[in-house]
Amino acid sequence: MKLRNILIGFIILVLIIVGVLFVSKKVKTVKTPVSPVPPSIEQQVESKFNGLTIPMDSARIELKDVSGGRGMGIATRSEILADLPGLNVGQKYQGYLENSSGKTVLLGTLKAEKGGWILNFDSTKYPEYNKVIVTQGTKHILEGSF
């Protein structure tokens, strides 16, 4: 009788171990791959300009490519920083401000500096102009609004 109880206990123990192994193989943890968060346009532009940082207290906008290219930029009320392709001799990028009625003001020509394209300007003369446009010739390349 004692040997029989030991044998039954051993069989129950083996069945429990087999059951646990079976269940653990069926229940697999699904690891969802975590895709990295792509850097923002601001982070990409700052890295393009060799560590240049835009002060946090500055009003800023993202300039998005409207030409079908891969350009991007950031504008504050006093400068445009753009990551744009190089140009051939005689070509240039120009910056404009536009008001709500569509009137534009030429700010100047962007200059290749610090790894990208930069234009400094004084927007206090144009308080009602809230759209920033970067062109190459007559083609709009980048746009954004405050």
C-alpha positions in Angstrom: 0.0 0.0 0.0 2.8 2.4 0.8 4.6 1.6 -2.4 1.4 2.2 -4.3 0.9 5.7 -2.8 4.5 6.6 -3.7 4.0 5.4 -7.2 0.7 7.4 -7.6 2.4 10.5 -6.1 5.3 10.1 -8.6 2.8 9.8 -11.5 0.9 12.9 -10.4 4.2 14.8 -10.1 5.2 13.8 -13.6 1.8 14.8 -15.0 2.1 18.2 -13.3 5.6 18.8 -14.8 4.5 17.7 -18.2 1.4 20.0 -18.0 3.5 23.0 -17.0 6.0 22.4 -19.8 3.1 22.0 -22.3 1.4 25.2 -21.2 4.6 27.2 -21.1 5.4 26.2 -24.7 2.0 27.2 -25.9 2.0 30.6 -24.1 4.8 32.5 -25.7 5.5 36.0 -24.9 5.0 38.2 -27.9 7.6 40.9 -28.1 6.4 43.9 -30.0 9.3 45.6 -31.7 9.6 49.2 -30.5 10.3 51.4 -33.5 12.5 54.4 -32.7 10.8 57.7 -32.7 12.0 59.6 -35.7 13.7 62.9 -34.8 11.6 66.0 -35.2 12.4 68.5 -38.0 13.9 70.8 -35.4 16.2 68.1 -34.1 17.3 67.3 -37.7 17.9 70.9 -38.6 19.9 71.5 -35.3 22.0 68.4 -36.0 22.6 69.6 -39.6 23.8 73.0 -38.4 26.7 71.4 -36.3 25.1 71.8 -32.9 23.3 75.1 -33.4 20.4 75.4 -30.9 17.3 77.5 -31.2 16.4 79.2 -28.0 13.3 77.7 -26.3 11.7 81.1 -25.8 11.7 81.9 -29.6 8.5 81.5 -31.6 9.3 78.9 -34.2 7.7 77.0 -37.0 8.6 74.0 -39.1 9.2 74.6 -42.7 7.9 71.7 -44.8 8.9 70.8 -48.3 6.0 71.7 -50.7 8.0 70.9 -53.8 8.1 67.1 -53.5 11.7 67.1 -52.4 13.2 66.3 -49.0 14.0 69.7 -47.8 13.1 71.0 -44.3 13.7 73.9 -42.1 12.9 75.9 -39.0 12.0 79.6 -38.9 11.9 82.0 -36.0 10.8 85.6 -36.2 14.4 86.5 -37.0 16.0 83.7 -39.1 15.4 80.8 -41.4 17.5 77.6 -41.0 17.0 75.2 -43.9 18.4 71.8 -44.9 18.2 72.0 -48.6 20.3 70.6 -51.5 23.2 72.5 -52.9 22.7 74.7 -55.9 24.4 75.2 -59.2 26.2 78.5 -60.0 23.8 81.3 -60.5 20.9 79.7 -58.5 19.7 80.8 -55.1 17.2 80.2 -52.4 15.2 83.3 -51.3 13.1 83.8 -48.2 9.8 85.6 -48.1 7.1 86.6 -45.6 3.5 86.5 -46.7 0.4 88.1 -45.1 -3.1 86.7 -45.0 -4.1 88.5 -48.2 -1.2 86.9 -50.2 1.1 89.9 -50.3 4.8 88.9 -50.0 7.9 90.7 -48.8 11.4 89.5 -49.9 13.6 89.0 -46.9 16.8 88.2 -48.8 18.9 85.3 -50.1 19.7 82.3 -48.0 23.5 81.7 -47.5 25.2 78.4 -47.3 26.7 78.4 -43.7 27.3 76.0 -40.9 26.2 72.9 -42.8 22.9 74.3 -44.2 21.2 77.4 -45.5 20.6 80.5 -43.3 18.9 83.8 -43.6 18.7 86.4 -40.8 16.0 89.1 -41.0 14.0 91.5 -38.9 10.3 90.6 -38.9 9.3 93.4 -36.6 8.8 95.6 -39.7 6.2 93.1 -40.8 4.0 92.2 -37.8 1.1 90.9 -39.9 3.1 88.6 -42.1 2.9 85.1 -40.6 3.8 82.8 -43.4 7.4 82.0 -44.3 8.3 80.8 -47.8 11.6 79.7 -49.2 11.8 79.7 -53.0 14.3 78.7 -55.7 13.5 81.0 -58.6 9.7 81.1 -58.8 9.2 77.6 -57.3 8.1 77.3 -53.7 10.4 74.9 -51.8 9.6 75.3 -48.1 6.6 76.8 -46.3 5.3 77.2 -42.8 3.1 79.6 -40.8 3.2 81.1 -37.3 
